[in-house]
Amino acid sequence: MWTVDPDIFAVGDCAGKRDFYTRKDIPVMLASTATAEARVAGVNLYQLKVIRENKGTMRDLR
């Protein structure tokens, strides 16, 4: 969730998403994913001891 500017983080709809299984970029706009990303960005922003990352998003393909 880092951008080219080290002082700016991107989460939610303005951040890229990656499929959990295929690792390919996917267009997903979900509030649940955005809140998880915000938590990860907050932990990384304040350089807490536990560095977290979002491994990917699962979506219903029906």
DSSP file (Angstrom, degrees, kcal/mol; ACC not computed):
  #  RESIDUE AA STRUCTURE BP1 BP2  ACC     N-H-->O    O-->H-N    N-H-->O    O-->H-N    TCO  KAPPA ALPHA  PHI   PSI    X-CA   Y-CA   Z-CA
    1    1 A M              0   0    0      0, 0.0     9,-2.8     0, 0.0     2,-0.2   0.000 360.0 360.0 360.0   9.2    0.0    0.0    0.0
    2    2 A W  B     -A    9   0A   0      7,-0.2     7,-0.2     1,-0.0     2,-0.2  -0.528 360.0-153.5 -77.7 155.0    3.0    2.3   -0.4
    3    3 A T        -     0   0    0      5,-1.3     5,-0.1     2,-0.7    -1,-0.0  -0.518  40.5 -84.1-113.7-173.7    3.1    4.6   -3.4
    4    4 A V  S    S+     0   0    0     -2,-0.2    -2,-0.0     1,-0.1     3,-0.0   0.758 120.1  69.6 -66.0 -22.0    6.0    6.1   -5.2
    5    5 A D  S >  S-     0   0    0      3,-0.1     3,-2.1     1,-0.1    -2,-0.7  -0.880  81.0-148.2 -94.3 118.0    6.0    8.8   -2.5
    6    6 A P  T 3  S+     0   0    0      0, 0.0    -1,-0.1     0, 0.0    -2,-0.1   0.650  95.8  56.7 -63.6 -13.6    7.2    7.2    0.7
    7    7 A D  T 3  S+     0   0    0     -5,-0.0     2,-0.5     1,-0.0    -3,-0.1   0.397  97.3  74.3 -95.9   2.6    5.0    9.5    2.8
    8    8 A I    <   -     0   0    0     -3,-2.1    -5,-1.3    -5,-0.1     2,-0.3  -0.968  59.0-168.7-123.1 128.9    1.7    8.5    1.0
    9    9 A F  B     -A    2   0A   0     -2,-0.5     2,-0.4    -7,-0.2    -7,-0.2  -0.842   9.6-149.3-109.1 149.9   -0.2    5.3    1.5
   10   10 A A        +     0   0    0     -9,-2.8     2,-0.3    -2,-0.3     6,-0.1  -0.980  24.0 160.0-121.4 130.6   -3.1    4.1   -0.7
   11   11 A V    >   +     0   0    0     -2,-0.4     3,-1.0     4,-0.1    23,-0.1  -0.918  44.0  14.0-139.1 166.5   -5.9    1.9    0.5
   12   12 A G  G >  S-     0   0    0     -2,-0.3     3,-1.8     1,-0.2    19,-0.0  -0.396 122.6  -5.4  73.0-142.3   -9.5    1.1   -0.6
   13   13 A D  G 3  S+     0   0    0      1,-0.3    -1,-0.2    -2,-0.1     4,-0.1   0.719 132.7  56.4 -64.4 -22.6  -10.7    1.9   -4.0
   14   14 A C  G <  S+     0   0    0     -3,-1.0     2,-0.4     2,-0.1    -1,-0.3   0.392  95.3  80.5 -92.5   5.2   -7.5    3.7   -5.0
   15   15 A A  S <  S-     0   0    0     -3,-1.8    -4,-0.1     1,-0.0     2,-0.1  -0.875  84.8-111.0-111.3 145.0   -5.2    0.8   -4.3
   16   16 A G        -     0   0    0     -2,-0.4     2,-0.3    11,-0.1    -4,-0.1  -0.356  29.5-146.9 -69.2 151.0   -4.6   -2.2   -6.5
   17   17 A K  E     -B   26   0B   0      9,-0.6     9,-1.8    -4,-0.1     2,-0.4  -0.901   4.6-154.2-120.2 150.7   -5.9   -5.6   -5.5
   18   18 A R  E     -B   25   0B   0     -2,-0.3    39,-2.3     7,-0.3     7,-0.2  -0.986  25.2-113.3-126.8 134.6   -4.5   -9.1   -6.1
   19   19 A D  B  >  -c   57   0C   0      5,-3.1     4,-1.7    -2,-0.4    39,-0.2  -0.438  22.1-135.6 -64.9 135.4   -6.4  -12.3   -6.3
   20   20 A F  T  4 S+     0   0    0     37,-1.8    -1,-0.1     1,-0.2    38,-0.1   0.867  99.1  32.3 -62.0 -39.7   -5.5  -14.6   -3.4
   21   21 A Y  T  4 S+     0   0    0     36,-0.3    -1,-0.2     1,-0.1    37,-0.1   0.915 129.3  30.7 -87.8 -47.3   -5.2  -17.7   -5.6
   22   22 A T  T  4 S-     0   0    0      2,-0.1    -2,-0.2     1,-0.0     3,-0.1   0.668  88.1-139.4 -89.4 -17.1   -4.0  -16.5   -9.0
   23   23 A R     <  +     0   0    0     -4,-1.7     2,-0.2     1,-0.3    -3,-0.1   0.591  57.7 135.8  65.1  13.2   -1.9  -13.6   -7.7
   24   24 A K        -     0   0    0      1,-0.1    -5,-3.1    -6,-0.1    -1,-0.3  -0.596  65.4 -97.5 -87.8 152.3   -3.2  -11.6  -10.7
   25   25 A D  E     -B   18   0B   0     -7,-0.2    -7,-0.3    -2,-0.2    -1,-0.1  -0.466  47.0-175.3 -66.9 137.6   -4.5   -8.0  -10.4
   26   26 A I  E     -B   17   0B   0     -9,-1.8     2,-1.1    -2,-0.1    -9,-0.6  -0.972  31.2-116.8-136.3 150.4   -8.3   -7.8  -10.1
   27   27 A P        +     0   0    0      0, 0.0     2,-0.4     0, 0.0   -11,-0.1  -0.743  49.9 156.3 -88.6  98.1  -10.8   -4.9  -10.0
   28   28 A V        -     0   0    0     -2,-1.1     2,-0.4     2,-0.1    -2,-0.1  -0.985  23.6-177.3-126.4 130.7  -12.4   -5.2   -6.5
   29   29 A M        +     0   0    0     -2,-0.4     2,-0.4     4,-0.0   -16,-0.1  -0.797  26.8 148.5-126.8  89.4  -14.1   -2.4   -4.5
   30   30 A L     >  -     0   0    0     -2,-0.4     4,-2.2     1,-0.1     5,-0.1  -0.971  46.3-143.1-125.8 136.3  -15.2   -3.9   -1.2
   31   31 A A  H  > S+     0   0    0     -2,-0.4     4,-2.4     1,-0.2     5,-0.2   0.872 103.2  56.8 -63.8 -37.0  -15.5   -2.1    2.1
   32   32 A S  H  > S+     0   0    0      1,-0.2     4,-1.6     2,-0.2    -1,-0.2   0.894 109.5  45.0 -63.9 -39.1  -14.3   -5.2    4.0
   33   33 A T  H  > S+     0   0    0      2,-0.2     4,-2.4     1,-0.2    -1,-0.2   0.901 111.7  53.4 -69.0 -40.9  -11.1   -5.3    1.9
   34   34 A A  H  X S+     0   0    0     -4,-2.2     4,-2.2     1,-0.2    -2,-0.2   0.890 108.1  49.4 -62.6 -40.6  -10.6   -1.5    2.4
   35   35 A T  H  X S+     0   0    0     -4,-2.4     4,-1.9     2,-0.2    -1,-0.2   0.883 110.5  50.4 -68.5 -36.6  -10.8   -1.7    6.2
   36   36 A A  H  X S+     0   0    0     -4,-1.6     4,-2.0    -5,-0.2    -2,-0.2   0.918 111.5  48.8 -64.4 -42.2   -8.3   -4.5    6.3
   37   37 A E  H  X S+     0   0    0     -4,-2.4     4,-2.8     1,-0.2    -2,-0.2   0.882 107.7  55.0 -63.9 -38.2   -6.0   -2.5    4.1
   38   38 A A  H  X S+     0   0    0     -4,-2.2     4,-2.4     2,-0.2    -1,-0.2   0.893 107.3  49.9 -63.4 -39.8   -6.4    0.5    6.3
   39   39 A R  H  X S+     0   0    0     -4,-1.9     4,-2.2     2,-0.2    -1,-0.2   0.924 112.0  47.9 -63.7 -43.8   -5.4   -1.5    9.4
   40   40 A V  H  X S+     0   0    0     -4,-2.0     4,-2.5     1,-0.2    12,-0.3   0.925 112.1  49.4 -62.5 -45.0   -2.3   -2.8    7.5
   41   41 A A  H  X S+     0   0    0     -4,-2.8     4,-3.1     1,-0.2    -1,-0.2   0.903 110.1  51.4 -62.2 -41.0   -1.4    0.8    6.4
   42   42 A G  H  X S+     0   0    0     -4,-2.4     4,-2.0     2,-0.2    -1,-0.2   0.908 110.2  48.2 -62.6 -43.0   -1.8    2.1    9.9
   43   43 A V  H  <>S+     0   0    0     -4,-2.2     5,-2.2     1,-0.2    -2,-0.2   0.926 117.1  42.7 -62.4 -44.8    0.5   -0.5   11.4
   44   44 A N  H ><5S+     0   0    0     -4,-2.5     3,-1.1     3,-0.2    -2,-0.2   0.881 110.4  56.6 -70.1 -37.7    3.1    0.2    8.7
   45   45 A L  H 3<5S+     0   0    0     -4,-3.1    -1,-0.2     1,-0.3    -2,-0.2   0.909 113.0  39.8 -59.5 -44.0    2.7    3.9    8.9
   46   46 A Y  T 3<5S-     0   0    0     -4,-2.0    -1,-0.3    -5,-0.2    -2,-0.2   0.321 108.8-126.4 -91.4   9.0    3.5    4.0   12.6
   47   47 A Q  T < 5 -     0   0    0     -3,-1.1    -3,-0.2     1,-0.1    -4,-0.1   0.875  39.9-177.8  49.9  47.5    6.3    1.3   12.1
   48   48 A L      < -     0   0    0     -5,-2.2    -1,-0.1     2,-0.2    -5,-0.0  -0.310  40.1-105.4 -69.3 161.8    4.9   -1.0   14.8
   49   49 A K  S    S+     0   0    0      1,-0.1     2,-0.8     2,-0.1    -1,-0.1   0.811 106.5  68.2 -63.4 -32.1    6.8   -4.2   15.4
   50   50 A V  S    S-     0   0    0     -7,-0.0     2,-0.6     2,-0.0    -2,-0.2  -0.804  72.2-160.6 -93.9 109.4    4.3   -6.4   13.6
   51   51 A I        -     0   0    0     -2,-0.8     2,-0.3    -4,-0.1   -11,-0.1  -0.793  14.7-171.0 -89.6 124.8    4.5   -5.7    9.9
   52   52 A R        -     0   0    0     -2,-0.6     2,-0.3   -12,-0.3    -8,-0.1  -0.787   9.2-172.6-115.7 158.1    1.3   -6.9    8.2
   53   53 A E        -     0   0    0     -2,-0.3     2,-0.7   -52,-0.0     3,-0.0  -0.984  30.8-113.5-145.6 156.6    0.3   -7.2    4.6
   54   54 A N        -     0   0    0     -2,-0.3     3,-0.1     1,-0.1   -36,-0.1  -0.831  23.3-162.9 -91.2 114.1   -2.8   -8.1    2.6
   55   55 A K        -     0   0    0     -2,-0.7     2,-0.3     1,-0.2    -1,-0.1   0.665  56.6 -67.8 -73.9 -16.7   -2.1  -11.4    0.8
   56   56 A G        -     0   0    0     -3,-0.0     2,-0.4     2,-0.0    -1,-0.2  -0.868  47.7 -87.4 150.0 176.6   -5.0  -11.0   -1.6
   57   57 A T  B     -c   19   0C   0    -39,-2.3   -37,-1.8    -2,-0.3     2,-0.4  -0.942  23.0-147.6-122.5 139.9   -8.7  -10.9   -2.0
   58   58 A M        -     0   0    0     -2,-0.4     2,-0.3   -39,-0.2    -2,-0.0  -0.888  22.3-176.7-103.9 137.8  -11.2  -13.7   -2.6
   59   59 A R        -     0   0    0     -2,-0.4     2,-0.5   -31,-0.0   -31,-0.0  -0.947  31.3-108.9-134.9 156.2  -14.2  -13.0   -4.7
   60   60 A D        -     0   0    0     -2,-0.3    -2,-0.0     1,-0.1     0, 0.0  -0.728  23.7-165.9 -83.4 121.9  -17.3  -14.8   -5.8
   61   61 A L              0   0    0     -2,-0.5    -1,-0.1     1,-0.2    -2,-0.0   0.240 360.0 360.0 -96.2  13.2  -17.1  -15.6   -9.5
   62   62 A R              0   0    0      0, 0.0    -1,-0.2     0, 0.0    -2,-0.0   0.508 360.0 360.0 -67.8 360.0  -20.8  -16.5  -10.0
